Structure formats: C-alpha cells, structure tokens
Amino acid sequence: MTILHIASILLLILLTVCVLLFLFTWWTNRRVLAALPAQGRFVEAGGVSFHVVEQGSGPVLLMIHGLAGQMRHFTYGVAKILSRDFRVIVIDRPGSGYSVRPPTMAADISSQAAAIAQLIEQLRLGPSLVVGHSLGGAVALTLALEHPKCVSGLALLAPLTHMPQNNRPPEAFRALMIASAWLRSAIAWTLLVPASMAQRDMVLGQVFGPDAVPEDYATRGGGLMNLCPHQFISASRDLQAISKSLPTIEARYEELRIPVQVLFGRDDRILNWQKNGQALVDKIPGAKLVQADSGHMLPVTHPALTAAFIAGAAAEMLGQKV
C-alpha cells in the first residue's frame, strides 16, 4: 500500500468522523431546542429579533443576562418573585437564546446596548430600572452611559466592570477564544457537544462554585442551550468583543448620576468582587455594594436573595426619584 493510499484512507476516516460529529450536533441541537422552547414573544428592534418575556405590572425592571447565558437564568425564579410588584421584562441578549443577531452586527457591548435602547423605545418602557448579571452588567452600564434617557437606575449582579488582567478570561470560558470565524463555526458544529460533555464538571464548578448546581439547571435554568452551535458562536463573539468597548466605558463611570447598587458573591470564581464590585462603586457617587456568601450564579443559586436585593434597590431608587 502506497503512502498516497494511506493518506487517502486517513482522509476518508477524518471526513467520516466529521460528518458523524456534525450529524450528532445537529440532532442534539434539535433536541435541545425542543426541550427549551421560546418562552415569550419576538420584538424587532435595533436590527435584532429580540426574544422577550413580560410578567407582572408596576414599575419597569429590565433584566439582561450574562455571557453564554439566556433569559432562563432570570425566569428560573427571580422574575416570578419580582412580578408581584413590578413589570418585569426579561430578554435574551442579541445572539443569545432565541434573540437573533444578524451576522454582520457587531458583538461589542456598545452595539448591544444600542439595540437594547431601541427595544426600550419600541416597547415604550421609558426610563427603566435595569438589572444586569455578569456581562449583562457591563451592557447595563454601557446603556446607562451611552443612552441615559433609557435608564433610571441600575441593580447589578456580579457585574463585569473592568477588563480582566492580561485580557485573559476565566478558564471556564477559554474555549470561546477562537478568533477565526470559520474555525469557530467548524468547532461549534463538530466538537462542541462532546467537548462540553467532557468539560462539564470543570466549567460548572467554576461558574457556580462554591454553590451547588441545581439539579434542574439544564432544563429550567436553560443550561442545555450551551450545546447549541449558535449559542457557542455568539458567546465567542461576545467575549472577544469585550475589549472593544469596555475600556472606554470604564473611564466614564464617574459620570453616572443615577442610583447604582451592586450585589456580589464573596466567593465568586468568575469575577473578583473587589476588582469589579468595589472598584465600580468607588467611582460612582452614592453607589452601594452588597456582599453575599455565594458564587457567581446568583439568579439561579439564590433567586430569593437576588430578588430581595433587586426589590430593595428598586424601592430606594424609586424613593429617591420621588
């Protein structure tokens, strides 16, 4: 058998494996979307088809989830609790969950904030109390600074507020650092599912720890959505675009003149509370930091505590407004 024949056989094996991985990913994607159907309605705004869920009535609370997440992080429990006293608007960020972001649309936090500002206008919400978790916190801060008429106050949950040291993400998100668009898509449609299964314990341990992962997180919390190629591709673009806008936003925190409150877990393994929580409130007049004995995933692991923090922050903000 010649070297050419051996190379041809190896290439055929490789192509067969890739086809099988693609088919497995396609099948998994269909199963996940069937298990986690859209929960709300769709609103076109800012070039994005936003997936939106509304509950309750009263003062408006707009909720923005974090990196590689989706609205089920809030609908897991927090939104229902708050809907007793507030009109709660929960969204999938552009490109995440069921919100569709055009491939040509930029993924940086300024572009996302601009699209959300258009959504606020489309829904006629007026100045809103905005809740942001993790990367959603960075988007919420950007919204407040670049579209101030949309925001009356901020209640931030373990927010990303400053660029990580050496621009390196936590280990749980290192797989998202794929700069090439075609390679990102190729991996998403072949290796994503088996790699995610193999690294599940490591990733969830860092994202949730030291809190336990709820048994129903995969379904009720939407965790299975991270097996979908579009979710991986969007999260990868989001992560790599952070450095495009966040340094500019960091330099403007002192301009904020709206109420800002921050809830951070002392044992957060994704974002350091001192570098992202304390460092933020030190720059904003009147801002307040509240700490909890928890990790990063506050809306899922501590929904009652998180809802109480948001309700308390909203009560103070509304009182100041009056």
Order of alpha helices (4+ residues) and beta strands (2+ residues): alpha-beta-beta-beta-alpha-alpha-beta-alpha-beta-alpha-beta-alpha-alpha-alpha-beta-beta-alpha-alpha
